[in-house]
């Protein structure tokens, strides 16, 4: 029997350890399409990186699929890169077994050529991997051609070939690993699940359209509800976070999903990333009945001028209206901001701090500057302004920071608002661990709200 090992390479724990949901979807599809293969999962957070090479030597997989979630910590205050960790993991794999190494995941998909050439796997897959990985395994075992597989990255002599993608996975399923689910429920206080892929918005800095595409595809709601019911009724896990780039798109689908959750009578609580567009009181009331308790808004700024520069499709008036709705319905909400990003000025910064006082009971998580990624509009702007050179791979963290961003000054302005602001250099891990020890579940920022 051929063996496939799927590896979650993520070692980043802040603010919580996150279940590798991409591998959950991949596992389900592999078991469906390759039932004659033995498929195992190794998670370096759960199983400990130190035991990885020993596990490889014992298991000796024929294929090792390594998922790369993050390239760095996305924090301009620390700029911690994870590339060295991934290089050691792949080099350790190479020295411990003879299996083919195939890398993928959201972090990889932003840099398909640069990371392929740096990490030197046998193959890689850009974007969603369910169909492409199965097709690659079949081609290798049948000694057939693999060069036409969508999203495949491979070496052709000295050249790196990156295949485009026109087709996407359809009726996919999700398969949670019980051992991993128990760990992330205990340590992270929630599990993750996805209902949609793709993002139609054009924020100048965002990589979601690069990773998942701009066209939105909804996943089978019955299969999602079945997975949620299994977590709820069989594993007693009652909080999940929907990892869609934006949850409140395709709202006809969301209505159907919510009604199916309600019909199953699950005592489920959940949160998601929301936009301020297409957000009505009627929709929120239904979603709350289906278990919605927390919203995380990609707000980015509270100044209309800066929102326009960032490519956002909403204004501060939309933000205020959403805050009123959430407060009225008693749905907790947090605002994630980017201070000193492209086009930010002293006036727009002051406007953001002033407007933060108008949003009721909430918490603000500001990032300083914008991480510059290849393939984004921000990268083009940064090249035009000579902030980076056109040849920069951007593998190492590079940020666009407008003006002289002094974090001490920003913190003082935030303090004067009287609201709760959590800056990226603040370590809350001790508080989080104490709350988890008290069996607090879900996103713990709700306890910081003012």
C-alpha positions in Angstrom: 0.0 0.0 0.0 1.3 3.4 -1.0 1.6 6.0 1.8 0.8 9.7 1.8 1.9 11.9 4.7 0.3 15.4 5.0 2.3 17.8 7.1 1.1 21.0 8.7 4.3 23.0 8.9 2.9 26.0 10.8 4.6 26.7 14.2 3.1 30.1 14.8 0.8 30.2 17.8 -0.2 33.9 18.1 -2.9 34.8 19.0 -4.1 31.2 19.1 -2.9 27.9 17.6 -5.1 27.4 14.4 -6.4 24.1 13.2 -4.9 23.3 9.7 -8.3 23.3 7.9 -6.7 23.1 4.5 -5.4 19.7 5.3 -8.8 18.7 6.6 -10.3 19.3 3.2 -7.3 17.7 1.4 -7.5 14.6 3.6 -11.2 14.1 2.8 -10.6 14.4 -1.0 -7.6 12.1 -1.0 -9.5 9.4 1.0 -12.3 9.7 -1.6 -10.2 9.6 -4.8 -7.2 7.5 -3.6 -8.9 4.9 -1.3 -6.1 2.4 -1.8 -3.5 4.7 -0.2 -2.7 5.0 3.5 -3.0 8.7 4.5 -1.6 10.1 7.7 -1.3 13.6 9.1 1.6 15.1 11.1 1.2 18.5 12.7 4.4 20.1 14.0 2.5 22.0 16.7 0.7 18.9 18.0 3.3 16.2 17.4 6.4 18.4 18.0 8.9 19.2 15.3 11.7 17.3 17.2 9.9 14.0 16.6 9.3 14.6 12.9 12.4 12.9 11.4 12.0 9.9 13.7 8.4 9.6 12.5 9.5 9.8 8.8 12.1 7.1 9.3 9.5 4.8 10.8 6.6 5.5 8.5 8.6 6.0 5.2 5.8 7.7 3.2 5.9 7.6 -0.6 4.6 11.2 -0.8 5.1 14.0 1.7 2.7 16.9 1.2 3.8 19.9 3.2 1.4 22.8 3.8 2.9 26.2 4.4 0.4 28.6 6.0 2.4 31.7 6.8 5.7 33.1 5.5 6.2 35.4 8.5 4.3 36.8 11.5 2.9 39.8 9.5 4.1 42.2 12.2 6.3 45.1 11.2 7.4 45.4 14.9 9.1 42.1 14.8 9.4 40.9 11.2 9.9 37.3 12.1 10.4 35.1 9.0 9.5 31.4 9.1 11.5 30.5 6.0 14.3 28.9 7.9 11.9 26.7 9.8 10.4 25.4 6.5 13.8 24.9 4.9 14.9 22.8 7.9 11.7 20.8 7.7 12.1 20.0 4.0 15.8 19.2 4.4 14.9 16.9 7.3 12.3 15.2 5.1 14.8 14.7 2.3 17.4 13.1 4.6 14.9 10.9 6.4 12.8 9.3 3.6 12.8 8.8 -0.1 9.3 9.9 -0.7 8.4 12.7 -3.2 8.1 16.1 -1.5 5.2 18.2 -2.6 4.6 21.6 -1.0 1.6 23.9 -1.1 -0.7 26.0 1.1 -1.7 29.6 1.2 1.7 31.0 2.2 3.4 29.0 -0.6 0.8 30.1 -3.2 1.8 33.8 -2.9 5.4 32.9 -4.0 5.1 29.9 -6.2 8.3 30.3 -8.1 10.5 31.9 -5.5 9.6 29.4 -2.8 10.0 26.5 -5.1 13.5 27.5 -6.0 14.4 28.3 -2.3 12.9 25.2 -0.7 13.6 22.8 -3.6 10.8 20.2 -3.3 10.1 17.7 -6.0 6.8 19.4 -6.9 4.5 22.1 -5.6 0.8 23.1 -6.0 -0.3 26.7 -6.2 -3.8 27.4 -4.9 -6.3 24.7 -3.8 -4.8 21.3 -3.9 -7.6 18.7 -3.7 -7.8 17.8 -7.4 -4.3 18.7 -8.4 -2.6 16.6 -5.7 -4.7 13.5 -6.5 -4.0 14.0 -10.2 -0.2 14.3 -9.6 -0.1 11.1 -7.5 -2.1 9.2 -10.2 0.2 10.5 -12.9 3.4 9.5 -11.0 2.1 6.0 -10.3 0.8 5.5 -13.8 4.0 6.9 -15.3 1.8 9.4 -17.2 2.4 13.0 -18.0 1.9 15.5 -15.3 2.8 18.8 -17.0 -0.8 19.7 -17.7 -2.0 19.5 -14.1 -3.6 22.8 -13.1 -1.7 24.7 -10.5 1.3 22.4 -10.6 4.8 23.8 -10.1 7.7 21.7 -11.3 11.3 21.9 -12.6 12.0 21.7 -16.3 15.7 21.6 -16.5 16.9 24.8 -14.9 13.5 26.5 -15.4 10.6 26.5 -13.0 7.2 26.0 -14.6 4.1 27.4 -12.8 0.9 26.1 -14.3 -2.1 28.4 -14.4 -5.5 27.4 -13.1 -8.9 27.7 -14.8 -10.8 24.9 -12.8 -11.5 24.8 -9.1 -12.5 22.0 -6.7 -16.3 21.5 -6.6 -18.2 19.4 -4.1 -15.4 19.0 -1.5 -15.8 17.5 1.9 -14.0 18.2 5.2 -12.4 15.5 7.4 -11.4 16.6 10.9 -8.7 14.5 12.5 -10.0 13.6 16.0 -6.6 13.9 17.7 -5.9 17.2 16.2 -9.4 18.5 16.8 -9.0 17.7 20.5 -5.7 19.5 20.7 -6.9 22.7 19.0 -10.1 22.8 21.0 -8.1 22.6 24.2 -5.3 25.0 23.2 -7.0 27.3 20.7 -10.6 27.3 22.0 -12.1 26.8 18.5 -12.0 24.9 15.3 -12.0 26.4 11.7 -14.2 25.6 8.7 -14.6 27.2 5.3 -17.8 27.8 3.4 -16.5 29.8 0.4 -13.4 30.3 -1.6 -12.3 33.4 -3.6 -12.6 37.1 -3.0 -14.2 39.6 -5.4 -12.7 42.7 -3.7 -9.6 44.6 -4.7 -7.9 45.8 -1.6 -4.4 47.0 -2.7 -2.5 44.9 -0.3 -4.5 41.7 -0.1 -3.4 38.2 -1.2 -6.7 36.4 -1.0 -7.4 36.8 -4.8 -3.9 35.5 -5.5 -4.4 32.4 -3.3 -8.0 31.5 -4.0 -8.9 33.6 -7.1 -11.3 36.5 -7.5 -14.4 34.3 -8.4 -16.4 33.2 -5.3 -17.3 29.5 -5.1 -19.6 28.3 -2.3 -19.0 24.8 -0.8 -21.7 22.3 -0.2 -23.8 23.5 2.7 -25.1 20.1 3.6 -21.6 18.7 4.0 -20.5 21.7 6.1 -23.5 21.3 8.4 -22.8 17.5 8.7 -19.2 18.4 9.7 -20.4 20.9 12.3 -23.0 18.5 13.7 -20.3 15.8 14.1 -18.1 18.3 16.0 -21.0 19.5 18.1 -22.7 16.2 18.9 -19.9 13.7 18.8 -16.9 15.7 20.0 -18.7 18.3 22.1 -16.9 21.2 20.2 -19.4 24.1 20.1 -17.4 27.0 18.7 -16.1 27.4 15.2 -14.6 30.2 13.1 -15.5 30.4 9.4 -12.3 31.2 7.6 -13.8 32.6 4.4 -12.0 35.7 3.3 -15.3 37.6 3.7 -18.2 35.7 5.2 -21.1 38.0 4.1 -20.8 37.5 0.4 -23.2 35.3 -1.5 -25.9 36.0 1.1 -28.5 33.8 -0.5 -26.1 31.0 0.3 -25.5 32.3 3.8 -29.3 32.3 4.5 -29.5 28.7 3.3 -26.5 27.7 5.5 -28.0 29.4 8.5 -31.4 27.8 8.1 -29.7 24.4 7.8 -27.7 25.0 11.0 -30.9 26.1 12.8 -32.8 23.0 11.6 -30.1 20.7 13.1 -30.7 22.3 16.5 -27.0 22.5 17.3 -26.0 24.6 20.3 -23.3 26.1 18.1 -21.5 29.4 18.5 -19.4 30.9 15.8 -17.6 33.9 14.4 -16.2 35.0 11.0 -14.6 37.8 9.0 -17.2 40.3 7.8 -17.3 43.2 5.4 -19.4 46.3 5.9 -21.2 45.8 2.5 -24.3 43.7 2.2 -24.9 43.6 5.9 -28.5 44.1 7.0 -30.3 43.7 10.3 -32.5 40.9 8.9 -29.4 38.9 7.8 -27.6 39.5 11.2 -30.8 38.4 13.1 -30.9 35.1 11.2 -27.1 34.5 11.6 -27.4 35.2 15.3 -30.2 32.6 15.5 -27.8 30.2 13.8 -25.1 30.9 16.4 -23.2 34.0 15.3 -21.6 35.6 18.4 -18.5 37.3 17.2 -17.6 39.4 14.1 -14.1 40.4 13.1 -14.2 43.3 10.7 -11.3 44.0 8.3 -11.9 47.7 9.0 -8.4 48.9 8.2 -9.1 52.6 8.7 -11.8 55.0 10.1 -11.0 57.7 7.6 -12.8 57.8 4.3 -9.7 59.2 2.5 -7.5 56.3 3.7 -10.2 53.7 3.0 -10.3 54.9 -0.6 -6.5 54.7 -0.9 -6.6 51.2 0.5 -9.1 50.1 -2.1 -11.9 49.5 0.3 -15.5 49.4 -1.0 -17.0 51.0 2.1 -17.0 54.3 4.1 -16.9 55.2 7.8 -20.7 55.7 7.5 -21.0 51.9 6.7 -18.7 51.1 9.7 -20.9 53.2 12.0 -24.1 51.6 10.8 -22.6 48.0 11.3 -21.4 48.9 14.8 -24.9 50.1 15.7 -26.4 46.9 14.3 -24.0 44.7 16.2 -24.5 46.6 19.4 -28.3 46.5 19.1 -28.2 42.7 18.5 -25.6 42.1 21.2 -23.1 40.6 18.7 -19.5 41.2 19.9 -17.3 42.8 17.2 -13.6 43.7 16.8 -12.0 46.1 14.3 -8.7 45.2 12.7 -6.8 48.3 11.4 -3.8 49.2 9.3 -2.2 52.4 10.5 0.3 54.2 8.3 -0.4 52.2 5.2 -0.4 53.5 1.7 -1.8 57.1 1.5 -2.1 57.6 5.2 -1.5 61.1 6.5 -1.3 62.8 9.9 -4.8 64.1 9.4 -6.3 60.8 8.4 -4.6 59.1 11.4 -6.1 61.6 13.7 -9.5 61.1 12.1 -9.2 57.3 12.8 -8.4 57.9 16.4 -11.3 60.4 16.8 -13.8 58.2 15.0 -12.9 55.2 17.1 -14.8 56.8 19.9 -18.0 56.6 17.9 -18.2 52.8 17.5 -19.5 51.7 20.9 -18.3 48.6 22.7 -15.5 47.2 20.6 -11.7 46.5 20.6 -9.2 47.7 18.0 -6.3 45.6 16.7 -4.0 47.9 14.8 -1.1 46.8 12.5 1.6 49.3 11.6 2.2 49.5 7.9 1.3 47.1 5.1 3.2 43.9 4.3 4.1 44.2 0.6 3.3 41.0 -1.4 4.0 40.2 -5.0 1.1 40.3 -7.4 -0.7 43.1 -5.5 -1.4 46.7 -6.4 0.6 47.8 -3.4 3.7 46.2 -4.8 3.3 48.2 -8.0 2.9 51.4 -6.0 5.9 50.6 -3.9 8.0 50.0 -7.0 6.8 53.2 -8.6 7.8 55.2 -5.5 11.2 53.4 -5.3 10.4 51.9 -1.9 11.4 48.5 -3.3 13.1 47.4 -6.5 11.1 45.5 -9.1 13.4 42.4 -8.7 12.7 42.0 -5.0 11.1 38.6 -4.3 9.6 40.0 -1.1 10.2 36.6 0.6 11.6 38.5 3.6 9.2 40.8 5.3 9.0 44.3 3.7 6.5 46.9 4.8 5.0 50.0 3.2 4.9 52.5 6.1 3.7 56.0 5.3 5.5 58.8 7.2 7.4 58.5 10.5 5.3 55.8 12.3 6.4 56.1 16.0 4.6 53.4 17.9 4.9 55.3 21.2 3.1 58.3 19.7 0.4 56.0 18.2 -0.1 54.3 21.5 -0.6 57.6 23.3 -3.1 58.7 20.7 -4.9 55.4 21.2 -4.9 55.8 25.0 -6.5 59.2 24.8 -9.5 57.7 23.0 -10.5 55.8 26.1 -11.1 52.7 23.9 -9.3 49.3 24.0 -6.4 49.1 21.5 -4.1 46.1 21.3 -0.9 46.8 19.4 1.1 44.1 17.7 4.0 44.4 20.1 1.8 43.7 23.2 2.2 40.1 24.5 -1.1 38.8 25.8 -0.1 35.2 25.8 -0.1 34.9 29.6 -3.6 36.2 29.9 -4.8 34.0 27.1 -3.2 30.9 28.7 -5.0 31.7 32.0 -8.3 32.1 30.3 -7.9 28.8 28.4 -7.0 27.1 31.6 -10.4 28.3 32.9 -11.9 26.6 29.8 -12.8 29.8 28.1 -13.6 29.1 24.5 -13.9 31.3 21.3 -11.9 34.4 20.6 -10.8 35.9 24.0 -10.9 39.5 22.8 -14.5 39.7 23.9 -13.2 40.0 27.5 -11.2 43.1 26.5 -14.2 45.0 25.1 -15.0 48.6 26.1 
